[in-house]
């Protein structure tokens, strides 16, 4: 399965997906998913937690990802935790980088935030199932 939040979408609230997630729009809330792709023109204000991620847009918040690729257009303001990382020339990170060993007991990317998204007067709830490490 693959979920997409298009460039015309603005979400206020946390978003979680058990499948792959691609965001081209704007999210003001935390993101939790398995595999994550962020488009170059997207903006996230909140924490990002994923197994793997390819970040290309702007993020204001912490990032916790096992396998992380930060593209040249990416702008991150916040701390970044990772097991493996690739940073393209031109990317910007204003925060601390922290390597987390694969056998470490402190892997924050395994935690899924509570998930409720609000859009105008509607409330959208996403159901997730915990995954084993």
PyMOL commands that set and color helices and strands:
alter all, ss='L'
color gray80, all
select helices_A, chain A and resi 108-110
alter helices_A, ss='H'
color red, helices_A
select strands_A, chain A and resi 2-5+10-13+15-16+20-23+26-28+31-38+43-45+48-55+58-60+63-70+75-77+80-87+92-94+97-99+117-119+122-124
alter strands_A, ss='S'
color yellow, strands_A
deselect
rebuild
show_as cartoon
